[in-house]
């Protein structure tokens, strides 16, 4: 999901969307989404995506993520 402009309203809407997504997925899967192991794994995954955003060229992610990274790189 991409937004045209970062405003307080759009940032709040994104945060609320992700909070709701995490709650619903955790309820369905009967897991605790705030356990420390899951948080650490999310940080590692975010770091690899951040590094890919800084580099030009093909990434090692799935095709959807690769296309999104290409789009972001074209914007910057």
FIKOLVEX-618977 format. One record per atom (N, C-alpha, C): x, y, z; atom name; residue in one letter; residue number from 1. Coordinates in pm, whole numbers, plus 32768, in hexadecimal, padded with zeros to 4 digits. Example, Ala and Ser with C-alpha at 12.3 -4.5 7.8 and 13.67 -1.06 7.14 Angstrom:
residues 2
<filo><c1>8527</c1><c2>7DC7</c2><c3>830C</c3><site>N</site><code>a</code><pos>1</pos></filo>
<filo><c1>84CE</c1><c2>7E3E</c2><c3>830C</c3><site>CA</site><code>a</code><pos>1</pos></filo>
<filo><c1>8528</c1><c2>7EB6</c2><c3>830C</c3><site>C</site><code>a</code><pos>1</pos></filo>
<filo><c1>8505</c1><c2>7F1F</c2><c3>82C4</c3><site>N</site><code>s</code><pos>2</pos></filo>
<filo><c1>8557</c1><c2>7F96</c2><c3>82CA</c3><site>CA</site><code>s</code><pos>2</pos></filo>
<filo><c1>850A</c1><c2>8003</c2><c3>8313</c3><site>C</site><code>s</code><pos>2</pos></filo>
//
This chain:
residues 76
<filo><c1>8055</c1><c2>7F8C</c2><c3>8000</c3><site>N</site><code>x</code><pos>1</pos></filo>
<filo><c1>8000</c1><c2>8000</c2><c3>8000</c3><site>CA</site><code>x</code><pos>1</pos></filo>
<filo><c1>805A</c1><c2>807A</c2><c3>8000</c3><site>C</site><code>x</code><pos>1</pos></filo>
<filo><c1>803D</c1><c2>80D7</c2><c3>7FA8</c3><site>N</site><code>x</code><pos>2</pos></filo>
<filo><c1>8089</c1><c2>8152</c2><c3>7FA0</c3><site>CA</site><code>x</code><pos>2</pos></filo>
<filo><c1>802C</c1><c2>81C9</c2><c3>7FB4</c3><site>C</site><code>x</code><pos>2</pos></filo>
<filo><c1>8062</c1><c2>8235</c2><c3>7FEC</c3><site>N</site><code>x</code><pos>3</pos></filo>
<filo><c1>8014</c1><c2>82B0</c2><c3>7FFB</c3><site>CA</site><code>x</code><pos>3</pos></filo>
<filo><c1>805D</c1><c2>831E</c2><c3>7FB0</c3><site>C</site><code>x</code><pos>3</pos></filo>
<filo><c1>8011</c1><c2>837F</c2><c3>7F7E</c3><site>N</site><code>x</code><pos>4</pos></filo>
<filo><c1>804C</c1><c2>83ED</c2><c3>7F31</c3><site>CA</site><code>x</code><pos>4</pos></filo>
<filo><c1>8095</c1><c2>8451</c2><c3>7F89</c3><site>C</site><code>x</code><pos>4</pos></filo>
<filo><c1>8060</c1><c2>8467</c2><c3>8001</c3><site>N</site><code>x</code><pos>5</pos></filo>
<filo><c1>809A</c1><c2>84CB</c2><c3>805A</c3><site>CA</site><code>x</code><pos>5</pos></filo>
<filo><c1>808F</c1><c2>849D</c2><c3>80EA</c3><site>C</site><code>x</code><pos>5</pos></filo>
<filo><c1>80F9</c1><c2>84AF</c2><c3>8135</c3><site>N</site><code>x</code><pos>6</pos></filo>
<filo><c1>80F8</c1><c2>8489</c2><c3>81C3</c3><site>CA</site><code>x</code><pos>6</pos></filo>
<filo><c1>80C0</c1><c2>84FD</c2><c3>8214</c3><site>C</site><code>x</code><pos>6</pos></filo>
<filo><c1>8049</c1><c2>84E8</c2><c3>8248</c3><site>N</site><code>x</code><pos>7</pos></filo>
<filo><c1>8008</c1><c2>854C</c2><c3>829D</c3><site>CA</site><code>x</code><pos>7</pos></filo>
<filo><c1>7FE8</c1><c2>8509</c2><c3>8322</c3><site>C</site><code>x</code><pos>7</pos></filo>
<filo><c1>7FCA</c1><c2>8557</c2><c3>8389</c3><site>N</site><code>x</code><pos>8</pos></filo>
<filo><c1>7FA4</c1><c2>8519</c2><c3>8408</c3><site>CA</site><code>x</code><pos>8</pos></filo>
<filo><c1>7F2E</c1><c2>84B9</c2><c3>83F8</c3><site>C</site><code>x</code><pos>8</pos></filo>
<filo><c1>7ECE</c1><c2>84DD</c2><c3>83A4</c3><site>N</site><code>x</code><pos>9</pos></filo>
<filo><c1>7E59</c1><c2>8488</c2><c3>838F</c3><site>CA</site><code>x</code><pos>9</pos></filo>
<filo><c1>7E7F</c1><c2>8405</c2><c3>834A</c3><site>C</site><code>x</code><pos>9</pos></filo>
<filo><c1>7ED0</c1><c2>840E</c2><c3>82DE</c3><site>N</site><code>x</code><pos>10</pos></filo>
<filo><c1>7EF4</c1><c2>8393</c2><c3>8295</c3><site>CA</site><code>x</code><pos>10</pos></filo>
<filo><c1>7F4E</c1><c2>8339</c2><c3>82EA</c3><site>C</site><code>x</code><pos>10</pos></filo>
<filo><c1>7FA8</c1><c2>8374</c2><c3>8339</c3><site>N</site><code>x</code><pos>11</pos></filo>
<filo><c1>7FFD</c1><c2>8324</c2><c3>8391</c3><site>CA</site><code>x</code><pos>11</pos></filo>
<filo><c1>7FA9</c1><c2>82DF</c2><c3>83FC</c3><site>C</site><code>x</code><pos>11</pos></filo>
<filo><c1>7F4B</c1><c2>8327</c2><c3>8436</c3><site>N</site><code>x</code><pos>12</pos></filo>
<filo><c1>7EF3</c1><c2>82EA</c2><c3>849A</c3><site>CA</site><code>x</code><pos>12</pos></filo>
<filo><c1>7EA0</c1><c2>827A</c2><c3>8460</c3><site>C</site><code>x</code><pos>12</pos></filo>
<filo><c1>7E70</c1><c2>828E</c2><c3>83E4</c3><site>N</site><code>x</code><pos>13</pos></filo>
<filo><c1>7E21</c1><c2>8226</c2><c3>83A3</c3><site>CA</site><code>x</code><pos>13</pos></filo>
<filo><c1>7E75</c1><c2>81AA</c2><c3>8389</c3><site>C</site><code>x</code><pos>13</pos></filo>
<filo><c1>7EF2</c1><c2>81BC</c2><c3>835E</c3><site>N</site><code>x</code><pos>14</pos></filo>
<filo><c1>7F4A</c1><c2>8148</c2><c3>8347</c3><site>CA</site><code>x</code><pos>14</pos></filo>
<filo><c1>7F67</c1><c2>80FD</c2><c3>83C8</c3><site>C</site><code>x</code><pos>14</pos></filo>
<filo><c1>7F82</c1><c2>8146</c2><c3>8433</c3><site>N</site><code>x</code><pos>15</pos></filo>
<filo><c1>7F9E</c1><c2>8106</c2><c3>84B3</c3><site>CA</site><code>x</code><pos>15</pos></filo>
<filo><c1>7F23</c1><c2>80B8</c2><c3>84E3</c3><site>C</site><code>x</code><pos>15</pos></filo>
<filo><c1>7EAD</c1><c2>80F5</c2><c3>84D8</c3><site>N</site><code>x</code><pos>16</pos></filo>
<filo><c1>7E33</c1><c2>80B0</c2><c3>8502</c3><site>CA</site><code>x</code><pos>16</pos></filo>
<filo><c1>7E1B</c1><c2>8034</c2><c3>84AD</c3><site>C</site><code>x</code><pos>16</pos></filo>
<filo><c1>7E35</c1><c2>803D</c2><c3>842B</c3><site>N</site><code>x</code><pos>17</pos></filo>
<filo><c1>7E24</c1><c2>7FCA</c2><c3>83D2</c3><site>CA</site><code>x</code><pos>17</pos></filo>
<filo><c1>7E7F</c1><c2>7F57</c2><c3>83FC</c3><site>C</site><code>x</code><pos>17</pos></filo>
<filo><c1>7EFE</c1><c2>7F75</c2><c3>8414</c3><site>N</site><code>x</code><pos>18</pos></filo>
<filo><c1>7F5C</c1><c2>7F0B</c2><c3>843A</c3><site>CA</site><code>x</code><pos>18</pos></filo>
<filo><c1>7F3D</c1><c2>7ED2</c2><c3>84C4</c3><site>C</site><code>x</code><pos>18</pos></filo>
<filo><c1>7F13</c1><c2>7F26</c2><c3>8521</c3><site>N</site><code>x</code><pos>19</pos></filo>
<filo><c1>7EEC</c1><c2>7EF3</c2><c3>85A5</c3><site>CA</site><code>x</code><pos>19</pos></filo>
<filo><c1>7E77</c1><c2>7E91</c2><c3>8597</c3><site>C</site><code>x</code><pos>19</pos></filo>
<filo><c1>7E15</c1><c2>7EB6</c2><c3>8548</c3><site>N</site><code>x</code><pos>20</pos></filo>
<filo><c1>7DA1</c1><c2>7E5F</c2><c3>8534</c3><site>CA</site><code>x</code><pos>20</pos></filo>
<filo><c1>7DCA</c1><c2>7DDE</c2><c3>84EF</c3><site>C</site><code>x</code><pos>20</pos></filo>
<filo><c1>7E20</c1><c2>7DE8</c2><c3>848A</c3><site>N</site><code>x</code><pos>21</pos></filo>
<filo><c1>7E4F</c1><c2>7D72</c2><c3>8441</c3><site>CA</site><code>x</code><pos>21</pos></filo>
<filo><c1>7E97</c1><c2>7D11</c2><c3>84A0</c3><site>C</site><code>x</code><pos>21</pos></filo>
<filo><c1>7EEE</c1><c2>7D47</c2><c3>84F3</c3><site>N</site><code>x</code><pos>22</pos></filo>
<filo><c1>7F38</c1><c2>7CF2</c2><c3>8551</c3><site>CA</site><code>x</code><pos>22</pos></filo>
<filo><c1>7ED9</c1><c2>7CAF</c2><c3>85B4</c3><site>C</site><code>x</code><pos>22</pos></filo>
<filo><c1>7E7A</c1><c2>7CF9</c2><c3>85E7</c3><site>N</site><code>x</code><pos>23</pos></filo>
<filo><c1>7E1B</c1><c2>7CC0</c2><c3>8646</c3><site>CA</site><code>x</code><pos>23</pos></filo>
<filo><c1>7DC8</c1><c2>7C50</c2><c3>8607</c3><site>C</site><code>x</code><pos>23</pos></filo>
<filo><c1>7D94</c1><c2>7C69</c2><c3>858F</c3><site>N</site><code>x</code><pos>24</pos></filo>
<filo><c1>7D40</c1><c2>7C05</c2><c3>854C</c3><site>CA</site><code>x</code><pos>24</pos></filo>
<filo><c1>7D90</c1><c2>7B88</c2><c3>852B</c3><site>C</site><code>x</code><pos>24</pos></filo>
<filo><c1>7E07</c1><c2>7B99</c2><c3>84F2</c3><site>N</site><code>x</code><pos>25</pos></filo>
<filo><c1>7E5A</c1><c2>7B25</c2><c3>84CF</c3><site>CA</site><code>x</code><pos>25</pos></filo>
<filo><c1>7E7F</c1><c2>7AD5</c2><c3>854D</c3><site>C</site><code>x</code><pos>25</pos></filo>
<filo><c1>7EA3</c1><c2>7B1B</c2><c3>85B8</c3><site>N</site><code>x</code><pos>26</pos></filo>
<filo><c1>7EC7</c1><c2>7AD6</c2><c3>8634</c3><site>CA</site><code>x</code><pos>26</pos></filo>
<filo><c1>7E50</c1><c2>7A8B</c2><c3>866D</c3><site>C</site><code>x</code><pos>26</pos></filo>
<filo><c1>7DD9</c1><c2>7AC5</c2><c3>8664</c3><site>N</site><code>x</code><pos>27</pos></filo>
<filo><c1>7D61</c1><c2>7A82</c2><c3>8695</c3><site>CA</site><code>x</code><pos>27</pos></filo>
<filo><c1>7D43</c1><c2>7A04</c2><c3>8645</c3><site>C</site><code>x</code><pos>27</pos></filo>
<filo><c1>7D50</c1><c2>7A0D</c2><c3>85C2</c3><site>N</site><code>x</code><pos>28</pos></filo>
<filo><c1>7D36</c1><c2>799A</c2><c3>856C</c3><site>CA</site><code>x</code><pos>28</pos></filo>
<filo><c1>7D9A</c1><c2>792A</c2><c3>8587</c3><site>C</site><code>x</code><pos>28</pos></filo>
<filo><c1>7E19</c1><c2>794F</c2><c3>8594</c3><site>N</site><code>x</code><pos>29</pos></filo>
<filo><c1>7E83</c1><c2>78EA</c2><c3>85A5</c3><site>CA</site><code>x</code><pos>29</pos></filo>
<filo><c1>7E99</c1><c2>78C3</c2><c3>8637</c3><site>C</site><code>x</code><pos>29</pos></filo>
<filo><c1>7E53</c1><c2>7906</c2><c3>8694</c3><site>N</site><code>x</code><pos>30</pos></filo>
<filo><c1>7E61</c1><c2>78EB</c2><c3>8723</c3><site>CA</site><code>x</code><pos>30</pos></filo>
<filo><c1>7EF3</c1><c2>78F8</c2><c3>8750</c3><site>C</site><code>x</code><pos>30</pos></filo>
<filo><c1>7F2E</c1><c2>796B</c2><c3>8730</c3><site>N</site><code>x</code><pos>31</pos></filo>
<filo><c1>7FB8</c1><c2>7986</c2><c3>875A</c3><site>CA</site><code>x</code><pos>31</pos></filo>
<filo><c1>7FBF</c1><c2>7A0D</c2><c3>87A0</c3><site>C</site><code>x</code><pos>31</pos></filo>
<filo><c1>802C</c1><c2>7A24</c2><c3>87E5</c3><site>N</site><code>x</code><pos>32</pos></filo>
<filo><c1>8047</c1><c2>7AA5</c2><c3>8824</c3><site>CA</site><code>x</code><pos>32</pos></filo>
<filo><c1>80A2</c1><c2>7AF4</c2><c3>87C5</c3><site>C</site><code>x</code><pos>32</pos></filo>
<filo><c1>806F</c1><c2>7B5B</c2><c3>8782</c3><site>N</site><code>x</code><pos>33</pos></filo>
<filo><c1>80C0</c1><c2>7BA2</c2><c3>8721</c3><site>CA</site><code>x</code><pos>33</pos></filo>
<filo><c1>812A</c1><c2>7BFC</c2><c3>875F</c3><site>C</site><code>x</code><pos>33</pos></filo>
<filo><c1>8128</c1><c2>7C0A</c2><c3>87E1</c3><site>N</site><code>x</code><pos>34</pos></filo>
<filo><c1>8185</c1><c2>7C65</c2><c3>8822</c3><site>CA</site><code>x</code><pos>34</pos></filo>
<filo><c1>81F2</c1><c2>7C1C</c2><c3>8870</c3><site>C</site><code>x</code><pos>34</pos></filo>
<filo><c1>8205</c1><c2>7B9A</c2><c3>8855</c3><site>N</site><code>x</code><pos>35</pos></filo>
<filo><c1>8270</c1><c2>7B52</c2><c3>8899</c3><site>CA</site><code>x</code><pos>35</pos></filo>
<filo><c1>82F7</c1><c2>7B81</c2><c3>8863</c3><site>C</site><code>x</code><pos>35</pos></filo>
<filo><c1>835E</c1><c2>7B78</c2><c3>88B3</c3><site>N</site><code>x</code><pos>36</pos></filo>
<filo><c1>83E0</c1><c2>7BB0</c2><c3>8890</c3><site>CA</site><code>x</code><pos>36</pos></filo>
<filo><c1>841F</c1><c2>7B6B</c2><c3>8817</c3><site>C</site><code>x</code><pos>36</pos></filo>
<filo><c1>840C</c1><c2>7AE9</c2><c3>8807</c3><site>N</site><code>x</code><pos>37</pos></filo>
<filo><c1>8448</c1><c2>7AA3</c2><c3>8795</c3><site>CA</site><code>x</code><pos>37</pos></filo>
<filo><c1>840F</c1><c2>7AD7</c2><c3>8712</c3><site>C</site><code>x</code><pos>37</pos></filo>
<filo><c1>838D</c1><c2>7AED</c2><c3>870F</c3><site>N</site><code>x</code><pos>38</pos></filo>
<filo><c1>834E</c1><c2>7B22</c2><c3>8697</c3><site>CA</site><code>x</code><pos>38</pos></filo>
<filo><c1>837A</c1><c2>7BB0</c2><c3>8679</c3><site>C</site><code>x</code><pos>38</pos></filo>
<filo><c1>838D</c1><c2>7C00</c2><c3>86E0</c3><site>N</site><code>x</code><pos>39</pos></filo>
<filo><c1>83BC</c1><c2>7C8A</c2><c3>86CE</c3><site>CA</site><code>x</code><pos>39</pos></filo>
<filo><c1>8448</c1><c2>7C8A</c2><c3>8693</c3><site>C</site><code>x</code><pos>39</pos></filo>
<filo><c1>849F</c1><c2>7C36</c2><c3>86C8</c3><site>N</site><code>x</code><pos>40</pos></filo>
<filo><c1>8528</c1><c2>7C30</c2><c3>8695</c3><site>CA</site><code>x</code><pos>40</pos></filo>
<filo><c1>852C</c1><c2>7C00</c2><c3>8604</c3><site>C</site><code>x</code><pos>40</pos></filo>
<filo><c1>84DA</c1><c2>7B9F</c2><c3>85E1</c3><site>N</site><code>x</code><pos>41</pos></filo>
<filo><c1>84D6</c1><c2>7B6F</c2><c3>8558</c3><site>CA</site><code>x</code><pos>41</pos></filo>
<filo><c1>84A4</c1><c2>7BDE</c2><c3>84FA</c3><site>C</site><code>x</code><pos>41</pos></filo>
<filo><c1>8442</c1><c2>7C2A</c2><c3>8526</c3><site>N</site><code>x</code><pos>42</pos></filo>
<filo><c1>8411</c1><c2>7C9A</c2><c3>84D7</c3><site>CA</site><code>x</code><pos>42</pos></filo>
<filo><c1>847C</c1><c2>7D03</c2><c3>84BF</c3><site>C</site><code>x</code><pos>42</pos></filo>
<filo><c1>84CF</c1><c2>7D1D</c2><c3>8525</c3><site>N</site><code>x</code><pos>43</pos></filo>
<filo><c1>853D</c1><c2>7D7C</c2><c3>8515</c3><site>CA</site><code>x</code><pos>43</pos></filo>
<filo><c1>85A1</c1><c2>7D4A</c2><c3>84AE</c3><site>C</site><code>x</code><pos>43</pos></filo>
<filo><c1>85C0</c1><c2>7CCA</c2><c3>84B2</c3><site>N</site><code>x</code><pos>44</pos></filo>
<filo><c1>861F</c1><c2>7C92</c2><c3>8451</c3><site>CA</site><code>x</code><pos>44</pos></filo>
<filo><c1>85E6</c1><c2>7C9A</c2><c3>83C3</c3><site>C</site><code>x</code><pos>44</pos></filo>
<filo><c1>8567</c1><c2>7C7A</c2><c3>83B4</c3><site>N</site><code>x</code><pos>45</pos></filo>
<filo><c1>8528</c1><c2>7C82</c2><c3>8331</c3><site>CA</site><code>x</code><pos>45</pos></filo>
<filo><c1>8525</c1><c2>7D12</c2><c3>82FF</c3><site>C</site><code>x</code><pos>45</pos></filo>
<filo><c1>8506</c1><c2>7D70</c2><c3>8357</c3><site>N</site><code>x</code><pos>46</pos></filo>
<filo><c1>8501</c1><c2>7DFD</c2><c3>8330</c3><site>CA</site><code>x</code><pos>46</pos></filo>
<filo><c1>858B</c1><c2>7E2E</c2><c3>8307</c3><site>C</site><code>x</code><pos>46</pos></filo>
<filo><c1>85F3</c1><c2>7E00</c2><c3>834A</c3><site>N</site><code>x</code><pos>47</pos></filo>
<filo><c1>867B</c1><c2>7E2A</c2><c3>8328</c3><site>CA</site><code>x</code><pos>47</pos></filo>
<filo><c1>86A1</c1><c2>7DFB</c2><c3>829C</c3><site>C</site><code>x</code><pos>47</pos></filo>
<filo><c1>867C</c1><c2>7D81</c2><c3>8277</c3><site>N</site><code>x</code><pos>48</pos></filo>
<filo><c1>869D</c1><c2>7D50</c2><c3>81F1</c3><site>CA</site><code>x</code><pos>48</pos></filo>
<filo><c1>8651</c1><c2>7D9D</c2><c3>8186</c3><site>C</site><code>x</code><pos>48</pos></filo>
<filo><c1>85D5</c1><c2>7DC3</c2><c3>81A1</c3><site>N</site><code>x</code><pos>49</pos></filo>
<filo><c1>8589</c1><c2>7E13</c2><c3>8141</c3><site>CA</site><code>x</code><pos>49</pos></filo>
<filo><c1>85C5</c1><c2>7EA0</c2><c3>8138</c3><site>C</site><code>x</code><pos>49</pos></filo>
<filo><c1>85ED</c1><c2>7ED8</c2><c3>81A8</c3><site>N</site><code>x</code><pos>50</pos></filo>
<filo><c1>862A</c1><c2>7F5C</c2><c3>81A9</c3><site>CA</site><code>x</code><pos>50</pos></filo>
<filo><c1>86AB</c1><c2>7F5C</c2><c3>8157</c3><site>C</site><code>x</code><pos>50</pos></filo>
<filo><c1>86FD</c1><c2>7EF8</c2><c3>8167</c3><site>N</site><code>x</code><pos>51</pos></filo>
<filo><c1>8778</c1><c2>7EEE</c2><c3>8118</c3><site>CA</site><code>x</code><pos>51</pos></filo>
<filo><c1>875A</c1><c2>7EE2</c2><c3>8084</c3><site>C</site><code>x</code><pos>51</pos></filo>
<filo><c1>86F4</c1><c2>7E95</c2><c3>8060</c3><site>N</site><code>x</code><pos>52</pos></filo>
<filo><c1>86CF</c1><c2>7E86</c2><c3>7FD4</c3><site>CA</site><code>x</code><pos>52</pos></filo>
<filo><c1>869D</c1><c2>7F0A</c2><c3>7F9B</c3><site>C</site><code>x</code><pos>52</pos></filo>
<filo><c1>865C</c1><c2>7F5C</c2><c3>7FED</c3><site>N</site><code>x</code><pos>53</pos></filo>
<filo><c1>862C</c1><c2>7FDE</c2><c3>7FBE</c3><site>CA</site><code>x</code><pos>53</pos></filo>
<filo><c1>86A0</c1><c2>803B</c2><c3>7F9F</c3><site>C</site><code>x</code><pos>53</pos></filo>
<filo><c1>8710</c1><c2>8029</c2><c3>7FE3</c3><site>N</site><code>x</code><pos>54</pos></filo>
<filo><c1>8784</c1><c2>8080</c2><c3>7FCF</c3><site>CA</site><code>x</code><pos>54</pos></filo>
<filo><c1>87D5</c1><c2>8059</c2><c3>7F54</c3><site>C</site><code>x</code><pos>54</pos></filo>
<filo><c1>87C4</c1><c2>7FE0</c2><c3>7F23</c3><site>N</site><code>x</code><pos>55</pos></filo>
<filo><c1>8813</c1><c2>7FAD</c2><c3>7EB4</c3><site>CA</site><code>x</code><pos>55</pos></filo>
<filo><c1>87BE</c1><c2>7FA8</c2><c3>7E35</c3><site>C</site><code>x</code><pos>55</pos></filo>
<filo><c1>8801</c1><c2>7FBD</c2><c3>7DC5</c3><site>N</site><code>x</code><pos>56</pos></filo>
<filo><c1>87BE</c1><c2>7FAC</c2><c3>7D44</c3><site>CA</site><code>x</code><pos>56</pos></filo>
<filo><c1>87D1</c1><c2>7F1B</c2><c3>7D17</c3><site>C</site><code>x</code><pos>56</pos></filo>
<filo><c1>8779</c1><c2>7EEB</c2><c3>7CC5</c3><site>N</site><code>x</code><pos>57</pos></filo>
<filo><c1>8785</c1><c2>7E62</c2><c3>7C92</c3><site>CA</site><code>x</code><pos>57</pos></filo>
<filo><c1>871A</c1><c2>7E07</c2><c3>7CC8</c3><site>C</site><code>x</code><pos>57</pos></filo>
<filo><c1>871F</c1><c2>7D8B</c2><c3>7C9F</c3><site>N</site><code>x</code><pos>58</pos></filo>
<filo><c1>86BA</c1><c2>7D28</c2><c3>7CC3</c3><site>CA</site><code>x</code><pos>58</pos></filo>
<filo><c1>86CE</c1><c2>7CF9</c2><c3>7D53</c3><site>C</site><code>x</code><pos>58</pos></filo>
<filo><c1>8660</c1><c2>7CEC</c2><c3>7D9B</c3><site>N</site><code>x</code><pos>59</pos></filo>
<filo><c1>8664</c1><c2>7CBD</c2><c3>7E26</c3><site>CA</site><code>x</code><pos>59</pos></filo>
<filo><c1>8643</c1><c2>7C29</c2><c3>7E2A</c3><site>C</site><code>x</code><pos>59</pos></filo>
<filo><c1>8652</c1><c2>7BEE</c2><c3>7EA0</c3><site>N</site><code>x</code><pos>60</pos></filo>
<filo><c1>863A</c1><c2>7B5F</c2><c3>7EB3</c3><site>CA</site><code>x</code><pos>60</pos></filo>
<filo><c1>85B2</c1><c2>7B43</c2><c3>7EF0</c3><site>C</site><code>x</code><pos>60</pos></filo>
<filo><c1>8556</c1><c2>7BA2</c2><c3>7EE6</c3><site>N</site><code>x</code><pos>61</pos></filo>
<filo><c1>84D2</c1><c2>7B92</c2><c3>7F21</c3><site>CA</site><code>x</code><pos>61</pos></filo>
<filo><c1>8471</c1><c2>7B59</c2><c3>7EBB</c3><site>C</site><code>x</code><pos>61</pos></filo>
<filo><c1>83F4</c1><c2>7B47</c2><c3>7EE4</c3><site>N</site><code>x</code><pos>62</pos></filo>
<filo><c1>838D</c1><c2>7B18</c2><c3>7E87</c3><site>CA</site><code>x</code><pos>62</pos></filo>
<filo><c1>8371</c1><c2>7B85</c2><c3>7E20</c3><site>C</site><code>x</code><pos>62</pos></filo>
<filo><c1>832D</c1><c2>7B61</c2><c3>7DB4</c3><site>N</site><code>x</code><pos>63</pos></filo>
<filo><c1>831A</c1><c2>7BBD</c2><c3>7D45</c3><site>CA</site><code>x</code><pos>63</pos></filo>
<filo><c1>82CC</c1><c2>7C3B</c2><c3>7D6E</c3><site>C</site><code>x</code><pos>63</pos></filo>
<filo><c1>826B</c1><c2>7C2C</c2><c3>7DC6</c3><site>N</site><code>x</code><pos>64</pos></filo>
<filo><c1>821E</c1><c2>7C9F</c2><c3>7DF2</c3><site>CA</site><code>x</code><pos>64</pos></filo>
<filo><c1>8277</c1><c2>7D04</c2><c3>7E3C</c3><site>C</site><code>x</code><pos>64</pos></filo>
<filo><c1>82C9</c1><c2>7CD3</c2><c3>7E98</c3><site>N</site><code>x</code><pos>65</pos></filo>
<filo><c1>8323</c1><c2>7D2B</c2><c3>7EE2</c3><site>CA</site><code>x</code><pos>65</pos></filo>
<filo><c1>838A</c1><c2>7D69</c2><c3>7E86</c3><site>C</site><code>x</code><pos>65</pos></filo>
<filo><c1>83BF</c1><c2>7D1B</c2><c3>7E28</c3><site>N</site><code>x</code><pos>66</pos></filo>
<filo><c1>8421</c1><c2>7D51</c2><c3>7DC9</c3><site>CA</site><code>x</code><pos>66</pos></filo>
<filo><c1>83E5</c1><c2>7DC2</c2><c3>7D77</c3><site>C</site><code>x</code><pos>66</pos></filo>
<filo><c1>8369</c1><c2>7DB3</c2><c3>7D49</c3><site>N</site><code>x</code><pos>67</pos></filo>
<filo><c1>8328</c1><c2>7E1B</c2><c3>7CFA</c3><site>CA</site><code>x</code><pos>67</pos></filo>
<filo><c1>8311</c1><c2>7E98</c2><c3>7D4F</c3><site>C</site><code>x</code><pos>67</pos></filo>
<filo><c1>82EA</c1><c2>7E88</c2><c3>7DCC</c3><site>N</site><code>x</code><pos>68</pos></filo>
<filo><c1>82D6</c1><c2>7EFA</c2><c3>7E24</c3><site>CA</site><code>x</code><pos>68</pos></filo>
<filo><c1>835A</c1><c2>7F42</c2><c3>7E3E</c3><site>C</site><code>x</code><pos>68</pos></filo>
<filo><c1>83C6</c1><c2>7EF7</c2><c3>7E52</c3><site>N</site><code>x</code><pos>69</pos></filo>
<filo><c1>8449</c1><c2>7F36</c2><c3>7E67</c3><site>CA</site><code>x</code><pos>69</pos></filo>
<filo><c1>8475</c1><c2>7F83</c2><c3>7DEB</c3><site>C</site><code>x</code><pos>69</pos></filo>
<filo><c1>845C</c1><c2>7F4C</c2><c3>7D74</c3><site>N</site><code>x</code><pos>70</pos></filo>
<filo><c1>847D</c1><c2>7F93</c2><c3>7CF8</c3><site>CA</site><code>x</code><pos>70</pos></filo>
<filo><c1>8430</c1><c2>8016</c2><c3>7CEF</c3><site>C</site><code>x</code><pos>70</pos></filo>
<filo><c1>83B0</c1><c2>8011</c2><c3>7D12</c3><site>N</site><code>x</code><pos>71</pos></filo>
<filo><c1>835D</c1><c2>8089</c2><c3>7D0E</c3><site>CA</site><code>x</code><pos>71</pos></filo>
<filo><c1>8391</c1><c2>80F3</c2><c3>7D6F</c3><site>C</site><code>x</code><pos>71</pos></filo>
<filo><c1>83B6</c1><c2>80CA</c2><c3>7DE6</c3><site>N</site><code>x</code><pos>72</pos></filo>
<filo><c1>83EA</c1><c2>8128</c2><c3>7E4A</c3><site>CA</site><code>x</code><pos>72</pos></filo>
<filo><c1>846D</c1><c2>8164</c2><c3>7E1B</c3><site>C</site><code>x</code><pos>72</pos></filo>
<filo><c1>84C4</c1><c2>8113</c2><c3>7DDF</c3><site>N</site><code>x</code><pos>73</pos></filo>
<filo><c1>8544</c1><c2>8145</c2><c3>7DAF</c3><site>CA</site><code>x</code><pos>73</pos></filo>
<filo><c1>8531</c1><c2>81A9</c2><c3>7D3D</c3><site>C</site><code>x</code><pos>73</pos></filo>
<filo><c1>84CC</c1><c2>8196</c2><c3>7CEB</c3><site>N</site><code>x</code><pos>74</pos></filo>
<filo><c1>84B1</c1><c2>81F5</c2><c3>7C7E</c3><site>CA</site><code>x</code><pos>74</pos></filo>
<filo><c1>8480</c1><c2>827B</c2><c3>7CB4</c3><site>C</site><code>x</code><pos>74</pos></filo>
<filo><c1>843D</c1><c2>827A</c2><c3>7D26</c3><site>N</site><code>x</code><pos>75</pos></filo>
<filo><c1>840A</c1><c2>82F5</c2><c3>7D60</c3><site>CA</site><code>x</code><pos>75</pos></filo>
<filo><c1>8479</c1><c2>8349</c2><c3>7D9D</c3><site>C</site><code>x</code><pos>75</pos></filo>
<filo><c1>84E4</c1><c2>8308</c2><c3>7DC9</c3><site>N</site><code>x</code><pos>76</pos></filo>
<filo><c1>854E</c1><c2>8354</c2><c3>7E0C</c3><site>CA</site><code>x</code><pos>76</pos></filo>
<filo><c1>85BD</c1><c2>837B</c2><c3>7DB1</c3><site>C</site><code>x</code><pos>76</pos></filo>
//
